Structure formats: structure tokens, C-alpha cells
Amino acid sequence: MKLLKTFISIHKSVTVRPTKYFFLLLLAIVSLFIQAYMHNYNIVYIMMFFLVAVAGTSTLFGMRNLYPLELSLLSHERFFAHENARFTLTAHNKADYVLYDLHFLYKNSPLTLRSLPAQGSTHLSFSTHFESRGKHTLEKIHLESLFPLIHERKFRDIALDGEILVYPNPKGESLLHRLALQKNKSGDLSDFEGIKKFLQGESISSIHWASLAKNDTLMRKVFLFEEKQEKLHFSLQELRGDEETKLSQLTLWVLECEQLGFAFTLDLGSKIFDSQKEEIDAILSALALY
């Protein structure tokens, strides 16, 4: 009874489609049948039934080869609308036998495993993108195999559990360009001793903007004293443009602040976020779900 239930489950999850070699096999079987019928050769009957048995057994083994495979979402990069990012899956063989000739396809990204050991696992990486921000799910992974014989193609589609949060597309005016255009309080202080490379977490007001115009390296002024880190303030309501444009601009600034180590607060109207109290991913999530 248990074996019957397993067979029914395998039959429901794995689909079989003939290849061009199936029709050659069918032609060979028909030819043998005609020969056996006309000449009554037992050896021809035996060969005909042997080919039928091999083809049928191949189908059963091929379906059994795909059924035990499980896929689960392991990790993924940050997803931004309209941008490609990678995600990683864990492929696990829950059977006590080796799986062979596994071909995975996600959208237009193929990946092949020649074998997967019994009770073994491996990682698979794919790339994809989403057209809009918010909550999304990954499409099904298409799995194919020609094992053990090439007259039939066995395949199944595996749905993935887990939700992907897609952040707004980061674009707009660069934060450094915006700050360079504003009056800098540090520029009105006493003369500085020199400049050196700007390090993450240092005061924004100490940036030497003139050096930024000459090269791509961000430099800072060296004073006889050091100021405390200045905190930036961003507000959705103060920006111009439609909602998506504003969210894209704020996303860009949040990422730049993370990269440069700038402290900031973000006002979305219903809530104010502080980068020194909350994780950057939590702030990006609020932008994605706004």
C-alpha cells in the first residue's frame, strides 16, 4: 500500500514527454512485431518484448530519479526594482540513492548537476529581477532529466517557499553632489592643516569638496580639533516628484549613507527612522512597503 502511494505521488509530480528517439524506438518495436508476425520467430518476439521492458523500466527509473529532490531558498542579495540580483538555493537529495543528470532552469538561466549523492546537498545560484518594489515570490524552478535513456524527457516544476522583498530602484541626485552644493559650516571655521582620505564614519562637515571635483577620492580636512558626526535629515514630503521618484531618491541616499558611514534620520510621515538605532535593511524595507 505504501509503495502504491509513493508511485502515485511520483506520477503526479513528474511528467514524461517523448523525444525524437522515442519514435525511432517505436518504429523498431513495430518492425520487430511485423517480422515476428510474418515469420513466427520466437527470438524476434523476445527482442521486441525486451525493448518494451527496457523502455518501461527506464521511465520508472527516470521518474524516480527526480522525485526525491527538494529545493529551498538559502539566501539572496538585496533586490532593487529593475536591477538583477542573485539568490542561492539548497538542493537536497532525500533519497538513499544517487540522482543523475539534473538540469535546472530558472527563467533563462540554466544550471546542470551531473549527480547528487544520496542524502547529499549542494547550492545553486541564479539571477533574476523584479519590475516593481514590494513583496514578491520567486517563480518555479524547472527541473529536467534524460536519465537513464534519452528516448524520454522527465521533468517537474518545483515551487519555492519564501518571500522576496524588493526595494525601490536607487536613482536620483547623488548625496555627495547635493551636500557639495549646500553651504558647509566647516568651511567657515578656522584654517585647516591639510587634507587626508575620508574614512567611513568621519564627520560629513569635514569633507574637502574641492578635492572631490579634481578626482574620485573623497578627502577630508584636518583640523586642530575634531567635530562630532553631523546627522543628515531626509524627508519624503520635502522631495519633489511622484511617489516612486521620491522613494528611489531616498533609497539611493540611504545606500550612500551606509557606504560612507553617514548617520541620518528618515521621515516617512507615519514614522521617523534613525540609522543609529535601526538596521539599514529595516529602513529599506519601510521604503519598499511604503
N, C-alpha and C positions, 0 to 999 in steps of 0.2 A: 504493500500500500504506500509506504514511504517512497519507494522507488518510482511508483506511478506519479505521485505528487511532484517529485523532482523533475520527472520527464515533462509533465505539463507546464511547470514553471519555466523550464528551459525552452520549450516550444513557444511559449508566449513572449519571451524576452528576446529570442534570437530569430532573425529572419534569414531565409535562404533564397538566393537568386542564382539561376544558371548563368554560366559564362559561355563563350563560344565553343569551348572544349566539351561542354555538356552535349551539344548537338552532334559532335563527332563521336562521342561515346554512344549516344542513342543510335546513330547510324550504324556503328559497329555491332550493337546488340541486335538490331533489326536484320542486318546482313547475316549474322550468325543464325538467327531464328529461321530465316528463309532457307539457308543451307541445311540446317538440321531437319526442317520440314520436308524438303525435297529429297534428301538423301538418307534421312533417318540415321545420321551419325551420332552415336552417344557422346563421343568426345566433343562434338560441336555443342551439344546441349550443355555438357558440363562446363565448357568455356563460357557460354552465354550466361548461365546462372552464376558463374564465378564473377563475371564483370558486374552483374546486377548486385551481388552480395557486397563486392568491394565498394561500389558506388554508394549503396545504402549505409554501409558501415562508416564510410568517410563522412557522410552527412551527420551521423550521430556524434562522431568524434569531433567534428568541426564545431557543432553547436555546443557541445560540452566544453570545448576549448575557450569559448567566450563567456560562458555563463558565470564563472566564479570571480570575474574581475570586478572590483569595486573602485570607484573614484571619489575623492573628497578634496575640497578646497583647502589647501595648506596655508597659503599666504598670497599677498598681491601688493603691487606698488600702489602709490596714490593714483587714483583715477581722476583726470580732469576732462571735462566735456570737450569733444573734438580732438583729443590727444591720445595717442597709443600708450598703453602701459602693459606690463607683463603680470601674469598670475601663475602660480605654481600649484599643481595638483599632486596628490599622493595616489599612486596606482598600487592597489594591494590584491594579491592573489590569495584568496581564502581557501583554495583547494590544496589537496595533498599531492598534486601532480603539477608538472611544468606546463605553462602556457606558451604557445608558439605563434610567431608571425602575426603580431598585433600592430595594426595600422590605425592611428588616431587622426582625426580631422576635426579642427575647430575653425569654423568659417573657411578661410583659405589657407590655414596653417596646418601642414601635415607633420606627423611625427611617427617614427617606426620603432617598435621593440621586437627584436628577433626572438627573445624568450624572456620569461619572467619565472623565477624559481618558485617551487612550492612554498606557500606561506610567506613569500617574499614581497617586498615593496620597493618602489622606485619613485622618483619625482619627474613630473612632466611640466614643461613651461610653455605657455602660449602667450600671444599678444593679441589685444583687442582694444576697441574704443567704443565710447557711447556718445550719442549725439546731444544729450541733454543732461543737466545736473539732476541730483536726487537719487532715490533708491532704484537699483536695477538688479536683475538676476542674470547670471551667465547662461548662454544658450547651451543646449545639449551637446555633449561630445559624441561624435560619430566614430564608431569602432568597427573595423572590418578585418577579415582574415580569409586567406585561401587554404589554410591548413585543414586537413592533411593533403588533399588533392585539389588541383586547380580547375576542376570541372564545375565547381560551385563556389559562390562567394557568400560567406556568412557575415552578417553584420547586426549591430544593435546600437541604439541611441541611449546614452546614459545621462540622466538629468543630474544636475549638481545642486546640492543644498548650499545655502549661504547667500547672503545679500551683499551686493557691492554698492558702496556709497560714492557717488560721482560728484566731485567738487566743481564749482564754476570754472570756466576756462580763464586762466590767468592772463589778462591782457589789459593794456591801457598805458598810462603815463608811468614811467619809471619813478620809483620813490626818490632815488638819489637826484634825479633831474628836478623833481618837484622841490626837494629841500634846497637844492642849489639856487633856485630862483627866489626862495624866501630870504628875508633878512636874517642873518645868523648872529645871535647875541655874542657869540665868541669872537666875531670879527671886530667888535667894538672894545674888546679887552686890551690889555697891555700887549706890547710886542712879544711874540713867541720866540723861543730859542732856535727852532728848526722844525723839520718835519721827519716823520718816520712812518712805516707801514701801519695802516689801521688794522687793529685786531678785533675779532668778534667780541662784543660786549663792552667796548670802549664808548665813551661819550660821543653822541652824534654831533654835538656842538663844537667838537674839536677837529672835525673834518676840514682838511685843506682843499677847498673846492677848485682852486686854480690848478693844482696838480692833476686833478681828475680830468680837466679839459685837455691836458697835454698827453696823458697816457691812460691806460685802462686800470692802473693800480690805484686803489683808494689809499690816500695818505692822511695823516692827522698831524695837527700842530703839537709841538712840545712846549708846554708852559712851565713856569716855575711852580705852579700849583695845578692840581687836577680837579675838575668839576665832577659832581655826581652825574650818573647817567640821566640824560633827559628822556622823558617818556613822550612818545608820539600819541596823538589822538586822531582816530578815524571815525567818521560818522556817515552812515548810509544816507541820511536825509540831506546832508550838505553837498553831496555829489550831484553832478548833472548827468542827464541821460535817462534811458529807461532802466527798469529794474535789473535786467540781465547785464547791462553795461556797468551799472554800479557794483553789482556783485563780482563781476570779473575784475574790476579795478581793485576792489578790496582784497580779493584773493591774491592778486599779484603783490600788493603791498604786504600782506601777511607773510607770504613766502620770502619776500626780500628781507623783511624784518627777522625772520627765522635764520636766514643765511648770514646776515650781518650781525645778529645778536642785539638788535634794537628792541627795547621794551616799548609796548604800546597798549592802548585801550581801544576797543572797538564797540561803537554804539550802533546797535541794530534797531533801536527804537524800543522793542519789548525787553531787551536785556543788554547790559554793558559787559563786555568781556575784557579781562586783564591778562595779558600774556605772562605776567609774573605769578599768576595764581592758577591759570588753566593751561592745559596742553594745547599745542598748535593744532593737533588733529581735532580736538573738540571745537575749536574756533572755526576751522574749515568745515566741520560737519554742520555747524549752525548756518554757515553761508550756503551749503549745499541744500539744506532743508528749508531755507527761508521761504 
